[in-house]
Amino acid sequence: MNVQTFRDLMSERPFRPFRLVMSSGQTYEVRHPEMAMVTKSDLLVGLDEDDELGVPTRFKICSMLHVTAVEPLEISSGGSNDGNGAQQR
């Protein structure tokens, strides 16, 4: 993955939620463009959105070198969440 790929994903309108699949097997969901930020080599993904404030309570730094796939998400998708914003596979 590269910077332009993520810039394109983040700027799509309407925004389409996606899941990052890391080389470790861990996954992270990006459901809103405000919940991720692209840097030169990483994607910062917001986790545990505070419902009252609408901002993440913490974030995970995902190296683009370790992103093995980007999967589209259904808006109403379920999945077992580990409580940290990361999906278990």
N, C-alpha and C positions, 0 to 999 in steps of 0.2 A: 504494500500500500504506500501511497505517497501523499504529500500535502495537497496536491490538486484534487485527488480523488475525494479526500475528506472535505475540502472546501466546497466541491460540487455537491456532496451529500448534504452539507449543512445549509447551503443556500437555495436548495430546491424549494419551490413554492407551488403548490402547498408542500409543506415539509412532510416527508415520509419517514416515520420511525424505523430504526434499524437496530440490529444486535451486532456487537463486535464479538468475534470468536478469536480468542488468543491461542498461541501455540501451546499453552499449558492446559487448554480445554476450558478455562474459565470464560464466561461470557458476561458482557455488560450491555445493558439496553440504553439507547438514547431515544427518548420519547418526545423530546422538545429540543429545538435548536439552542435554547438558552441553557441546556444541561450539558453542553460540551464545548470545548474550545480547542482549536488546532494550533499547535506550535510547529516549529521546523521539523521536529522528529517525534513528537508525541501527540496524543489526543488526551485531553483531560476530561474525564467523564464525571459529572455530578451524580452523587448517590444519596439515597434517603431524603427525597425532597420533603421539605417542611411544608405541610399543607396550608398552614396559616400564612406563611411568608412567601411560598412559591419559589424558594431557593434551596439548593442542595445543602445538606448539613456537613458533607465532606465530599472529597473527590478522589478518584483513582487516576494515576498516570499510566496510560497505556502506550507503550512504545510501538510505533508504526511497524518496526521490524518484526514484532511478535503478533501482529494482527494477521490471522490466516484466512479469515473470511468476514464478509459483511452480509448479514441476512436481513431481508425486510421483515418488519413486524406487523402483525395485524393490530389495529388499534385496541381491540378488546381481547388480546391474547392473554391466556392464563400463564401457567408455568409455575414451578416451585421456586420461590424466592428464598434466598438464604438469610433474609433480613438485612443484608448489607447492600442491596441493590444489584447483586450479582446473581445470575441464574445458575442453577446446578444442572449439569449435563449428565 
